[in-house]
Amino acid sequence: MFYSTKPDYIRQKTEGNNVLKTFVNVYPDTSIAEFHNFFPRNYMGNIGLPSPNYIFSYGTDNLGFRLYQPPMSNDLFREEQVTYCITKGPYANLNGIAGSKRLQILKLLFTQSYKEKVNITMRFNRYTSTGFYLKQQTYTNNLFISSNYTTSKKRAGYYFYFLTNSNRYQESGGIRRKILTDSTLYESKELIPARLTNAVRDNKEYKAMVNPWFRLNKGDSASANGHYLQLKSKFNINIYEYNDAAPQTDKYYAIMYLDTVTTKDSSRVMQITNSLDYSYVSDNLGFSLGYKNEINQVSQKADSVFFSDIITSDFVFRKALKKEDSLNKSTMSFETHFNGQYIFAGANTGNYKLENHSSLSINKRKAQKLWLNVLYENRSPDYIYNYWVSNHFMWFNNGFKPQTTLQAKLGYNFNRSLGLSLLYQDISNYLYFDNVAMPRQVVTPIQNVGVTANYHVVLFKHLGISLHDIVQNTSNSNYVSVPSNIATAKLFFTGIFYKNNLQLQIGGQLQYYSSFYPYAYMPATQSFHLQDQSTAGEYPFLDIYLNARIRPVNVFIKVENVLQKSSGNNYFFVPGYYQPDMAFRFGLSWMFFD
């Protein structure tokens, strides 16, 4: 099969301020070091289910109205993940994964450009699994199609994408006993009763965006300075449905407001956004100033309409600090990107967000890099905190104040083997759900700190050691509950055989979470809330795996949670929802360049 090794075979950029962003080389990752970690850990025990966030992370969404954030980040294509490509030819990547409990995963990526002018890219995910316990069946479908076009004289063009996410799953409420005992640990998990017997959640999202742009000044394609006008229109629908046909029988909920026989809760948000933006772009810098209008219609037992008028601005500066060397690679470069947003009219008037990303690439070949990200914002609470009407929860006019957040993340990659980062967060008017799943706000500021370290080395050409450690601390664990330490260690044998045609890695991965009070889950609002009855952590998750690569095919075989029947019963991260028992997984990835 044809196999390209050109580093610029694929150039790519992500959705955002598309005129200011530049295409960068993204040759497909051919490393097999993490191939067996095919999916982030779902803390409720099955892919496609909601999952809380136990790791402090940097970043927030753009300003504007938001109903709430469903805890499904592992199972969605987000807008910032939409990519636009320019390719030297066609490229496709197929991933197929299967395993215990009818786990089936298909991932597809395809992109192709015509004369490097117009490109079409598609990414598709489809996966399903029954899970180890009753009422854990999940179905997930994610798709986005993107396209970009530039005229021959580079005077005009467009960016476009269509995105859809569908997550449907059974709501079990967790196992009825909540905690496994020494005797039930060895029982067939399908025999353990669930707390909800006939509840289903269905989340759907449809989003489309078109972004035509025009160059205002004349000049050929090599002209240094360009003045651009871009229009962006976006249409978005989010639908959240929760159905429970047996609330009286299961007696899971304390109160039923609207119907005492069945639960049929639904929420829908329709959003229309239009923006106009002027941009100036030169070789080293870019500047933009724009206006965005947002119209939101919320349907939840009653209809409400929210408007927002937003001013946005971006500034980008890039500079090569050293001349290109003989390998045609810049040895040192600096880049900084500033973004500002302010809502001057509408429901969230006065909200603002200021953010800066700066990075210094010291040695590109050694991957030596220093970066600093800083964010400061004042954001109104999501709709769910102040208003909510459903069959089991109802509140109005809570009057919660805007949440103010300062985040800073500093990182340094010493080389390809060693990296270190520090995250700091200061949050005022922190919003959360209490131990009865009701929204609350803390006026006292909360500070969070997270340190992440990565180390990877291969000794004696074949013995690999990989360490990944996250250390976290919060100033108020009464409202923020995370493990203080998450450590992952890998020990493996690696080698290249048969005249460089076979790359092989065989090893084990051990992961450890320190003890903490995990969040509990409330199906009716699809939210995680505080609890202080059950502790999790201090359980060794051991996986044994084999990764192999015969270009252009990667294969892995994996056995998860090998110690499940010998290391106790504390392998859960949400009360009532256990991690998978010992399970077999198999996967294959195939790249096509023609």
ZISULRA-V622964 format. One record per pair of residues at least 6 apart in sequence whose C-alpha atoms are under 6 Angstrom apart, sorted by the first residue. I is the first residue (numbers start at 0). J is the second residue. D is the distance in Angstrom with one decimal. If there is no record, write none. Layout:
# ZISULRA-V622964
I | J | D
I | J | D
This chain:
# ZISULRA-V622964
2 | 592 | 5.9
6 | 26 | 5.5
7 | 24 | 5.1
8 | 86 | 5.4
8 | 87 | 5.1
9 | 24 | 6.0
9 | 25 | 5.7
9 | 26 | 5.9
9 | 85 | 5.9
9 | 86 | 4.5
10 | 22 | 5.4
10 | 23 | 5.0
10 | 24 | 4.4
10 | 25 | 5.7
10 | 84 | 5.5
10 | 85 | 5.1
11 | 22 | 4.9
11 | 23 | 5.4
11 | 83 | 5.6
11 | 84 | 4.4
12 | 22 | 5.1
12 | 82 | 5.7
12 | 83 | 5.5
13 | 81 | 5.7
13 | 82 | 4.4
14 | 79 | 5.4
14 | 81 | 5.6
35 | 555 | 5.9
41 | 50 | 5.6
42 | 50 | 5.3
42 | 572 | 5.4
43 | 50 | 5.9
43 | 573 | 6.0
43 | 576 | 5.2
44 | 577 | 5.5
44 | 578 | 4.1
44 | 579 | 5.6
45 | 130 | 5.5
47 | 137 | 5.5
49 | 70 | 5.2
49 | 71 | 5.1
50 | 70 | 5.6
53 | 481 | 5.1
65 | 381 | 5.4
66 | 381 | 5.5
66 | 382 | 4.7
67 | 381 | 5.4
67 | 383 | 5.9
85 | 112 | 5.9
85 | 115 | 5.9
86 | 112 | 5.4
88 | 111 | 5.9
89 | 110 | 6.0
89 | 111 | 4.4
89 | 592 | 5.7
89 | 593 | 5.6
90 | 109 | 5.8
90 | 110 | 5.5
90 | 591 | 5.6
90 | 592 | 4.7
91 | 108 | 5.4
91 | 109 | 4.3
91 | 590 | 5.8
91 | 591 | 5.0
92 | 107 | 5.8
92 | 108 | 5.1
92 | 589 | 5.7
92 | 590 | 4.5
93 | 106 | 6.0
93 | 107 | 4.9
93 | 588 | 5.6
93 | 589 | 5.2
94 | 105 | 5.7
94 | 106 | 4.9
94 | 587 | 5.7
94 | 588 | 4.4
95 | 104 | 5.7
95 | 105 | 4.8
95 | 586 | 5.6
95 | 587 | 5.4
96 | 103 | 5.8
96 | 104 | 4.9
96 | 585 | 5.6
96 | 586 | 4.1
97 | 103 | 4.6
97 | 584 | 5.9
97 | 585 | 5.5
98 | 583 | 5.4
98 | 584 | 4.2
99 | 582 | 5.6
99 | 583 | 5.6
100 | 129 | 5.6
100 | 130 | 5.7
101 | 128 | 5.3
102 | 127 | 5.9
102 | 128 | 4.4
103 | 126 | 5.4
103 | 127 | 5.5
104 | 125 | 5.9
104 | 126 | 4.2
105 | 124 | 5.8
105 | 125 | 5.2
106 | 123 | 5.7
106 | 124 | 4.6
107 | 122 | 5.6
107 | 123 | 5.0
108 | 121 | 5.7
108 | 122 | 4.5
109 | 120 | 5.7
109 | 121 | 5.2
110 | 119 | 5.7
110 | 120 | 4.2
111 | 118 | 5.6
111 | 119 | 5.8
112 | 118 | 4.1
116 | 148 | 5.4
116 | 149 | 5.3
117 | 147 | 5.7
117 | 148 | 4.2
118 | 146 | 5.3
118 | 147 | 5.5
119 | 145 | 5.8
119 | 146 | 4.6
120 | 144 | 5.7
120 | 145 | 5.2
121 | 143 | 5.8
121 | 144 | 4.5
122 | 142 | 5.8
122 | 143 | 5.6
123 | 141 | 5.6
123 | 142 | 4.5
124 | 140 | 5.7
124 | 141 | 5.0
125 | 139 | 5.6
125 | 140 | 4.6
126 | 139 | 5.4
127 | 137 | 5.3
127 | 138 | 4.7
128 | 136 | 5.7
128 | 137 | 5.6
129 | 135 | 5.7
129 | 136 | 4.1
132 | 188 | 5.2
132 | 189 | 5.1
133 | 189 | 5.4
134 | 169 | 5.3
134 | 171 | 5.0
135 | 169 | 5.4
136 | 168 | 5.7
136 | 169 | 5.6
137 | 167 | 5.9
137 | 168 | 4.2
138 | 166 | 6.0
138 | 167 | 5.2
139 | 165 | 5.7
139 | 166 | 4.7
140 | 164 | 6.0
140 | 165 | 5.1
141 | 163 | 5.9
141 | 164 | 4.6
142 | 162 | 5.7
142 | 163 | 5.4
143 | 161 | 5.5
143 | 162 | 4.2
144 | 160 | 5.5
144 | 161 | 5.3
145 | 159 | 5.5
145 | 160 | 4.1
146 | 158 | 5.8
146 | 159 | 5.2
147 | 157 | 5.5
147 | 158 | 4.5
148 | 156 | 5.1
148 | 157 | 5.4
149 | 155 | 6.0
149 | 156 | 4.3
152 | 220 | 5.9
154 | 213 | 6.0
154 | 214 | 4.9
155 | 212 | 5.6
155 | 213 | 4.4
155 | 214 | 6.0
156 | 211 | 5.8
156 | 212 | 5.5
157 | 210 | 5.4
157 | 211 | 4.0
157 | 212 | 5.8
158 | 210 | 4.9
159 | 208 | 5.6
159 | 209 | 4.5
160 | 207 | 5.8
160 | 208 | 5.4
161 | 206 | 5.8
161 | 207 | 4.4
162 | 205 | 5.9
162 | 206 | 5.1
163 | 204 | 5.4
163 | 205 | 4.6
164 | 203 | 5.7
164 | 204 | 5.0
165 | 202 | 5.8
165 | 203 | 4.6
166 | 201 | 5.9
166 | 202 | 5.1
167 | 200 | 5.8
167 | 201 | 4.4
168 | 199 | 5.9
168 | 200 | 5.5
169 | 199 | 4.5
170 | 198 | 5.2
170 | 199 | 5.4
171 | 193 | 5.5
171 | 194 | 6.0
171 | 195 | 4.7
172 | 194 | 5.0
172 | 195 | 5.2
173 | 193 | 5.8
173 | 194 | 5.9
173 | 575 | 4.2
173 | 576 | 5.1
174 | 192 | 6.0
174 | 193 | 4.4
174 | 194 | 5.8
174 | 575 | 5.0
175 | 192 | 5.7
175 | 193 | 5.1
175 | 194 | 4.8
177 | 575 | 4.1
195 | 249 | 5.9
197 | 243 | 5.7
197 | 244 | 5.6
198 | 242 | 5.6
198 | 243 | 4.1
199 | 241 | 6.0
199 | 242 | 5.4
200 | 240 | 5.8
200 | 241 | 4.6
201 | 240 | 5.1
202 | 238 | 5.8
202 | 239 | 4.7
203 | 237 | 5.8
203 | 238 | 5.1
204 | 236 | 5.7
204 | 237 | 4.5
205 | 235 | 5.7
205 | 236 | 5.3
206 | 234 | 5.7
206 | 235 | 4.3
207 | 233 | 5.7
207 | 234 | 5.4
208 | 232 | 5.7
208 | 233 | 4.3
209 | 231 | 5.8
209 | 232 | 5.6
210 | 230 | 5.5
210 | 231 | 4.4
211 | 229 | 5.9
211 | 230 | 5.7
212 | 228 | 5.7
212 | 229 | 4.1
213 | 227 | 5.6
213 | 228 | 5.3
214 | 226 | 5.8
214 | 227 | 4.5
215 | 226 | 5.4
215 | 227 | 5.6
216 | 226 | 6.0
223 | 281 | 5.4
224 | 280 | 5.9
224 | 281 | 4.5
225 | 279 | 5.7
225 | 280 | 5.2
226 | 278 | 5.9
226 | 279 | 4.7
227 | 277 | 5.8
227 | 278 | 5.0
228 | 276 | 5.8
228 | 277 | 4.7
229 | 276 | 5.3
230 | 274 | 5.9
230 | 275 | 4.8
231 | 273 | 5.7
231 | 274 | 5.2
232 | 272 | 5.7
232 | 273 | 4.5
233 | 271 | 5.9
233 | 272 | 5.1
234 | 270 | 5.9
234 | 271 | 4.8
235 | 269 | 5.8
235 | 270 | 5.1
236 | 268 | 5.7
236 | 269 | 4.5
237 | 267 | 5.6
237 | 268 | 5.2
238 | 266 | 5.9
238 | 267 | 4.5
239 | 265 | 5.5
239 | 266 | 5.2
240 | 264 | 5.8
240 | 265 | 4.3
241 | 263 | 6.0
241 | 264 | 5.1
242 | 262 | 5.3
242 | 263 | 4.7
243 | 261 | 5.9
243 | 262 | 4.8
244 | 261 | 4.9
254 | 391 | 5.6
255 | 390 | 5.4
255 | 391 | 4.9
256 | 390 | 5.1
256 | 391 | 5.9
257 | 390 | 5.1
264 | 389 | 5.8
266 | 298 | 5.7
266 | 299 | 4.8
267 | 297 | 5.8
267 | 298 | 5.1
268 | 296 | 5.6
268 | 297 | 4.7
269 | 295 | 5.7
269 | 296 | 5.2
270 | 294 | 5.6
270 | 295 | 4.5
271 | 293 | 5.9
271 | 294 | 5.2
272 | 292 | 5.7
272 | 293 | 4.5
273 | 291 | 5.7
273 | 292 | 5.4
274 | 290 | 5.5
274 | 291 | 4.1
275 | 289 | 5.5
275 | 290 | 5.5
276 | 288 | 5.7
276 | 289 | 4.0
277 | 287 | 5.5
277 | 288 | 5.5
278 | 286 | 5.5
278 | 287 | 4.1
279 | 285 | 5.5
279 | 286 | 5.2
283 | 316 | 5.7
283 | 317 | 4.9
283 | 318 | 6.0
284 | 315 | 5.3
284 | 316 | 4.2
285 | 314 | 5.7
285 | 315 | 4.9
286 | 313 | 5.6
286 | 314 | 4.5
287 | 312 | 5.5
287 | 313 | 5.1
288 | 311 | 5.9
288 | 312 | 4.5
289 | 310 | 5.9
289 | 311 | 5.1
290 | 309 | 5.8
290 | 310 | 4.8
291 | 308 | 5.9
291 | 309 | 5.0
292 | 307 | 5.9
292 | 308 | 4.8
293 | 306 | 5.7
293 | 307 | 5.0
294 | 306 | 4.8
295 | 304 | 5.6
295 | 305 | 5.0
296 | 303 | 5.7
296 | 304 | 4.5
297 | 303 | 5.1
306 | 345 | 4.9
307 | 344 | 5.8
307 | 345 | 4.3
308 | 342 | 5.7
308 | 343 | 6.0
308 | 344 | 5.1
309 | 341 | 5.5
309 | 342 | 4.4
310 | 340 | 5.7
310 | 341 | 5.3
311 | 339 | 5.7
311 | 340 | 4.6
312 | 338 | 5.8
312 | 339 | 5.2
313 | 337 | 5.6
313 | 338 | 4.5
314 | 336 | 5.7
314 | 337 | 5.1
315 | 335 | 5.8
315 | 336 | 4.4
316 | 334 | 5.6
316 | 335 | 5.4
317 | 333 | 5.8
317 | 334 | 4.4
318 | 332 | 5.7
318 | 333 | 5.3
319 | 332 | 4.2
320 | 331 | 5.4
320 | 332 | 5.1
321 | 331 | 5.5
323 | 329 | 4.4
330 | 362 | 4.9
330 | 363 | 5.8
331 | 360 | 5.3
331 | 361 | 4.6
331 | 362 | 5.7
332 | 359 | 5.9
332 | 360 | 5.1
333 | 358 | 5.9
333 | 359 | 4.5
334 | 357 | 5.7
334 | 358 | 5.4
335 | 356 | 5.5
335 | 357 | 4.1
336 | 355 | 5.6
336 | 356 | 5.1
337 | 354 | 5.8
337 | 355 | 4.4
338 | 353 | 5.9
338 | 354 | 5.2
339 | 352 | 5.7
339 | 353 | 4.6
340 | 351 | 5.5
340 | 352 | 5.1
341 | 350 | 5.9
341 | 351 | 4.4
342 | 348 | 5.2
342 | 349 | 5.6
342 | 350 | 5.4
350 | 377 | 5.3
350 | 378 | 5.2
351 | 376 | 5.6
351 | 377 | 5.4
352 | 375 | 5.9
352 | 376 | 4.2
353 | 374 | 5.8
353 | 375 | 5.3
354 | 373 | 5.7
354 | 374 | 4.3
355 | 372 | 5.7
355 | 373 | 5.3
356 | 372 | 4.5
357 | 370 | 5.6
357 | 371 | 5.3
358 | 369 | 5.7
358 | 370 | 4.1
359 | 368 | 5.7
359 | 369 | 5.1
360 | 368 | 4.5
361 | 367 | 5.4
361 | 368 | 5.4
365 | 414 | 5.3
366 | 414 | 5.3
366 | 415 | 5.6
367 | 412 | 5.2
367 | 413 | 5.2
367 | 414 | 4.9
368 | 411 | 5.7
368 | 412 | 5.1
369 | 410 | 5.9
369 | 411 | 4.5
370 | 409 | 5.9
370 | 410 | 5.3
371 | 408 | 5.7
371 | 409 | 4.5
372 | 407 | 5.5
372 | 408 | 5.1
373 | 406 | 5.7
373 | 407 | 4.3
374 | 405 | 5.7
374 | 406 | 5.0
375 | 404 | 5.7
375 | 405 | 4.5
376 | 403 | 5.7
376 | 404 | 5.4
377 | 402 | 5.8
377 | 403 | 4.4
378 | 401 | 5.1
378 | 402 | 5.4
379 | 401 | 4.1
380 | 401 | 5.7
384 | 438 | 5.6
385 | 396 | 5.4
385 | 397 | 4.7
386 | 394 | 5.6
386 | 395 | 4.7
387 | 393 | 5.3
387 | 394 | 5.4
402 | 427 | 5.8
402 | 428 | 4.9
403 | 426 | 5.8
403 | 427 | 5.1
404 | 425 | 5.8
404 | 426 | 4.6
405 | 424 | 5.6
405 | 425 | 5.1
406 | 423 | 5.7
406 | 424 | 4.5
407 | 422 | 5.8
407 | 423 | 5.3
408 | 421 | 5.6
408 | 422 | 4.4
409 | 420 | 5.5
409 | 421 | 5.2
410 | 419 | 5.7
410 | 420 | 3.9
411 | 418 | 5.8
411 | 419 | 5.5
412 | 418 | 4.2
416 | 454 | 5.4
416 | 455 | 4.7
417 | 453 | 5.6
417 | 454 | 4.6
418 | 452 | 5.8
418 | 453 | 5.1
419 | 451 | 5.8
419 | 452 | 4.6
420 | 450 | 5.8
420 | 451 | 5.3
421 | 449 | 5.9
421 | 450 | 4.6
422 | 448 | 5.6
422 | 449 | 5.0
423 | 447 | 5.9
423 | 448 | 4.7
424 | 446 | 5.5
424 | 447 | 5.0
425 | 445 | 5.8
425 | 446 | 4.5
426 | 444 | 5.5
426 | 445 | 5.2
427 | 444 | 4.3
428 | 440 | 5.9
428 | 441 | 5.2
428 | 442 | 4.5
429 | 440 | 5.5
429 | 441 | 5.2
430 | 439 | 5.9
430 | 440 | 4.6
431 | 438 | 5.8
431 | 439 | 5.5
432 | 438 | 4.4
432 | 439 | 5.8
432 | 528 | 4.7
433 | 528 | 5.6
433 | 529 | 5.2
434 | 528 | 6.0
434 | 529 | 4.7
434 | 530 | 5.1
436 | 528 | 5.5
445 | 474 | 5.8
446 | 473 | 5.8
446 | 474 | 5.3
447 | 472 | 5.8
447 | 473 | 4.4
448 | 471 | 5.7
448 | 472 | 5.3
449 | 470 | 5.6
449 | 471 | 4.3
450 | 469 | 5.7
450 | 470 | 5.2
451 | 468 | 5.7
451 | 469 | 4.5
452 | 467 | 5.8
452 | 468 | 5.3
453 | 466 | 5.8
453 | 467 | 4.6
454 | 465 | 5.7
454 | 466 | 5.1
455 | 464 | 5.8
455 | 465 | 4.4
456 | 463 | 5.8
456 | 464 | 5.5
457 | 463 | 4.2
461 | 492 | 5.4
461 | 493 | 4.8
461 | 494 | 5.6
462 | 492 | 5.0
463 | 490 | 5.8
463 | 491 | 5.0
463 | 492 | 5.9
464 | 489 | 5.8
464 | 490 | 4.9
465 | 488 | 5.7
465 | 489 | 5.0
466 | 487 | 5.9
466 | 488 | 4.6
467 | 486 | 5.9
467 | 487 | 5.1
468 | 485 | 5.8
468 | 486 | 4.4
469 | 484 | 5.6
469 | 485 | 5.1
470 | 483 | 5.6
470 | 484 | 4.6
471 | 483 | 4.7
472 | 483 | 5.9
482 | 513 | 5.4
482 | 515 | 5.3
484 | 512 | 5.9
484 | 513 | 5.4
485 | 511 | 5.8
485 | 512 | 4.7
486 | 510 | 5.7
486 | 511 | 5.3
487 | 509 | 5.7
487 | 510 | 4.4
488 | 508 | 5.7
488 | 509 | 5.3
489 | 507 | 5.7
489 | 508 | 4.4
490 | 506 | 5.6
490 | 507 | 5.7
491 | 505 | 5.4
491 | 506 | 3.8
492 | 504 | 5.5
492 | 505 | 5.2
493 | 503 | 5.5
493 | 504 | 4.3
494 | 502 | 5.9
494 | 503 | 5.4
495 | 501 | 5.6
495 | 502 | 4.5
500 | 549 | 5.8
501 | 548 | 5.8
501 | 549 | 5.0
502 | 547 | 5.5
502 | 548 | 5.0
503 | 546 | 6.0
503 | 547 | 4.5
504 | 545 | 5.7
504 | 546 | 5.0
505 | 544 | 6.0
505 | 545 | 4.5
506 | 544 | 5.7
507 | 542 | 5.6
507 | 543 | 4.5
508 | 541 | 5.7
508 | 542 | 5.1
509 | 540 | 5.6
509 | 541 | 4.5
510 | 539 | 6.0
510 | 540 | 5.1
511 | 539 | 5.4
512 | 536 | 4.9
512 | 537 | 5.6
513 | 536 | 5.0
513 | 537 | 5.2
514 | 535 | 5.5
514 | 536 | 4.3
514 | 537 | 5.6
515 | 534 | 5.5
515 | 535 | 5.6
516 | 534 | 4.6
517 | 572 | 5.8
517 | 573 | 5.7
518 | 527 | 5.7
518 | 528 | 5.3
518 | 529 | 5.1
518 | 573 | 5.9
519 | 527 | 5.5
519 | 528 | 5.3
519 | 573 | 5.6
519 | 574 | 5.9
520 | 527 | 4.5
535 | 572 | 5.8
540 | 560 | 5.3
541 | 560 | 5.1
541 | 561 | 5.6
542 | 558 | 5.6
542 | 559 | 4.5
542 | 560 | 5.6
542 | 561 | 6.0
543 | 557 | 5.7
543 | 558 | 5.3
544 | 556 | 5.6
544 | 557 | 4.2
545 | 555 | 5.4
545 | 556 | 5.2
546 | 554 | 5.8
546 | 555 | 4.4
547 | 553 | 5.7
547 | 554 | 5.2
551 | 589 | 5.9
551 | 590 | 5.4
552 | 588 | 5.7
552 | 589 | 4.6
553 | 587 | 5.7
553 | 588 | 5.0
554 | 586 | 5.7
554 | 587 | 4.5
555 | 585 | 5.8
555 | 586 | 5.3
556 | 584 | 6.0
556 | 585 | 4.6
557 | 583 | 5.9
557 | 584 | 5.1
558 | 582 | 5.6
558 | 583 | 4.6
559 | 581 | 5.4
559 | 582 | 5.2
560 | 581 | 4.8
561 | 581 | 5.4
563 | 580 | 6.0
563 | 581 | 5.9
570 | 578 | 5.9
571 | 577 | 4.4
571 | 578 | 5.4
